[in-house]
Amino acid sequence: MKALVQRVYSAVLKVENQLISEINEGLVCYLGVGKGDSEKELKWLARKVAGLRIFPDENGKMNLSAVDTGSEILVVSQFTLFGDIRNGFRPSFIAAEEPDIAENMYESFCEELEAHKVKKVARGVFGADMRIEQVNQGPVTIMIDSAVRNL
């Protein structure tokens, strides 16, 4: 599994011009599920995202997590994180998980964030063409890949 996490002042997600989700200060987490990803990777990644210390403390150092600050997280399914361009310019997505399995993993990931006491876990619409407006803070952008974890 892969997550591209961005710290934001706010984010709004729409589908066909209809408001689906919005968050105040927090994180936008673009989540990609790869072939063979399991509950082990899911739990590891959710723990990392919930505990990611990228919010400033009283001294301005990135030392607090979304849980510590009561921040919100918008999770957006993003199979394109598994785009492979090693053999040309058109990405191949064969490493991305099949949609039905990936959707279940996406939902489970959101539930796992909630279990870690994230104040609010907002969702996108799996497989939809989404419009996401976000106001980045910092900017702070972190890529987390369960394939390179130390378990």
C-alpha positions as CSV (number, residue, x, y, z in Angstrom):
1,M,0.0,0.0,0.0
2,K,1.1,3.5,-0.6
3,A,-0.1,6.8,0.8
4,L,0.7,10.3,-0.3
5,V,0.0,12.5,2.6
6,Q,-0.3,16.3,2.4
7,R,-0.9,18.7,5.3
8,V,-3.7,21.1,4.6
9,Y,-5.5,24.1,6.0
10,S,-8.7,22.7,4.4
11,A,-10.0,20.4,1.6
12,V,-13.2,19.9,-0.3
13,L,-14.1,16.9,-2.4
14,K,-16.9,17.0,-5.0
15,V,-18.3,14.5,-7.5
16,E,-20.4,15.9,-10.4
17,N,-20.3,19.2,-8.6
18,Q,-22.0,17.7,-5.5
19,L,-20.2,18.2,-2.2
20,I,-19.2,14.8,-0.8
21,S,-16.7,15.6,1.9
22,E,-14.8,18.4,3.4
23,I,-12.2,18.8,6.2
24,N,-10.7,21.7,8.1
25,E,-7.1,21.6,9.1
26,G,-5.6,18.2,8.8
27,L,-4.3,15.8,6.2
28,V,-5.3,14.7,2.7
29,C,-4.3,11.1,2.3
30,Y,-4.2,9.7,-1.3
31,L,-4.3,5.9,-0.8
32,G,-3.2,3.3,-3.3
33,V,-3.7,-0.5,-2.8
34,G,-1.3,-2.8,-4.6
35,K,-1.7,-6.4,-5.7
36,G,-1.1,-8.7,-2.7
37,D,-1.5,-6.0,0.0
38,S,-2.9,-7.5,3.1
39,E,-4.4,-6.5,6.4
40,K,-0.8,-6.4,7.8
41,E,0.1,-3.6,5.4
42,L,-3.2,-1.9,6.0
43,K,-2.8,-1.7,9.7
44,W,0.8,-0.6,9.5
45,L,0.0,2.2,7.1
46,A,-3.0,3.4,9.0
47,R,-0.9,3.5,12.2
48,K,1.8,5.5,10.3
49,V,-0.7,8.0,8.9
50,A,-2.5,8.6,12.2
51,G,0.8,9.0,14.1
52,L,2.7,10.9,11.4
53,R,4.3,13.8,13.4
54,I,4.1,16.6,10.8
55,F,2.1,19.3,12.7
56,P,4.0,22.0,14.6
57,D,4.3,21.9,18.4
58,E,4.5,25.1,20.6
59,N,8.1,25.6,19.4
60,G,7.2,25.4,15.7
61,K,8.9,21.9,15.2
62,M,7.0,19.2,13.4
63,N,6.4,17.0,16.4
64,L,2.6,16.4,16.6
65,S,0.3,14.0,14.8
66,A,-3.3,14.4,13.5
67,V,-4.4,12.6,16.6
68,D,-2.4,14.9,18.9
69,T,-3.8,18.0,17.3
70,G,-7.4,16.8,16.8
71,S,-6.9,17.3,13.0
72,E,-9.1,15.7,10.3
73,I,-8.1,13.3,7.5
74,L,-9.6,13.1,4.0
75,V,-8.8,9.7,2.5
76,V,-9.0,9.5,-1.3
77,S,-8.6,6.3,-3.3
78,Q,-5.7,6.7,-5.8
79,F,-4.7,3.7,-7.8
80,T,-2.5,5.9,-9.9
81,L,0.1,5.8,-7.1
82,F,1.0,2.4,-8.6
83,G,1.6,3.9,-12.1
84,D,4.7,2.5,-13.6
85,I,6.5,4.6,-16.3
86,R,9.7,2.6,-16.5
87,N,8.9,1.5,-20.1
88,G,7.7,4.7,-21.7
89,F,5.5,7.6,-21.1
90,R,2.1,6.0,-20.6
91,P,1.7,4.6,-17.1
92,S,1.0,0.9,-16.5
93,F,-1.3,0.2,-13.6
94,I,-0.9,-3.6,-13.5
95,A,0.6,-3.4,-9.9
96,A,-2.6,-1.8,-8.6
97,E,-5.1,-4.1,-6.9
98,E,-8.4,-5.1,-8.6
99,P,-11.2,-2.5,-7.9
100,D,-13.5,-4.7,-5.8
101,I,-10.6,-5.8,-3.4
102,A,-9.1,-2.3,-3.4
103,E,-12.4,-0.8,-2.4
104,N,-12.8,-3.1,0.6
105,M,-9.2,-2.3,1.6
106,Y,-9.9,1.5,1.3
107,E,-12.9,1.2,3.6
108,S,-11.0,-0.9,6.1
109,F,-8.2,1.7,6.0
110,C,-10.6,4.4,6.9
111,E,-12.1,2.4,9.7
112,E,-8.6,1.7,11.0
113,L,-7.8,5.4,11.1
114,E,-11.0,5.9,13.1
115,A,-9.9,3.1,15.5
116,H,-6.7,5.2,16.0
117,K,-8.9,8.0,17.3
118,V,-8.6,10.4,14.4
119,K,-11.1,13.2,15.1
120,K,-12.8,12.9,11.6
121,V,-12.1,10.6,8.7
122,A,-13.7,11.9,5.6
123,R,-14.0,9.8,2.4
124,G,-14.1,10.3,-1.3
125,V,-16.2,8.1,-3.7
126,F,-14.2,5.0,-4.7
127,G,-13.7,4.9,-8.5
128,A,-15.4,8.3,-9.1
129,D,-14.0,11.2,-11.1
130,M,-13.5,13.5,-8.1
131,R,-12.7,17.2,-7.9
132,I,-10.5,18.0,-4.9
133,E,-9.8,21.5,-3.8
134,Q,-7.1,21.7,-1.1
135,V,-5.2,24.5,0.5
136,N,-1.8,23.0,1.3
137,Q,0.0,24.0,4.5
138,G,3.8,24.3,4.5
139,P,3.7,22.6,2.0
140,V,4.4,19.3,3.7
141,T,4.0,16.2,1.5
142,I,5.1,12.7,2.6
143,M,5.1,9.4,0.6
144,I,4.7,6.3,2.7
145,D,5.1,2.9,1.1
146,S,4.4,-0.3,3.0
147,A,6.8,-2.2,0.7
148,V,9.8,-0.4,2.3
149,R,8.6,-0.6,5.9
150,N,10.5,-2.1,8.9
151,L,8.1,-4.4,10.6
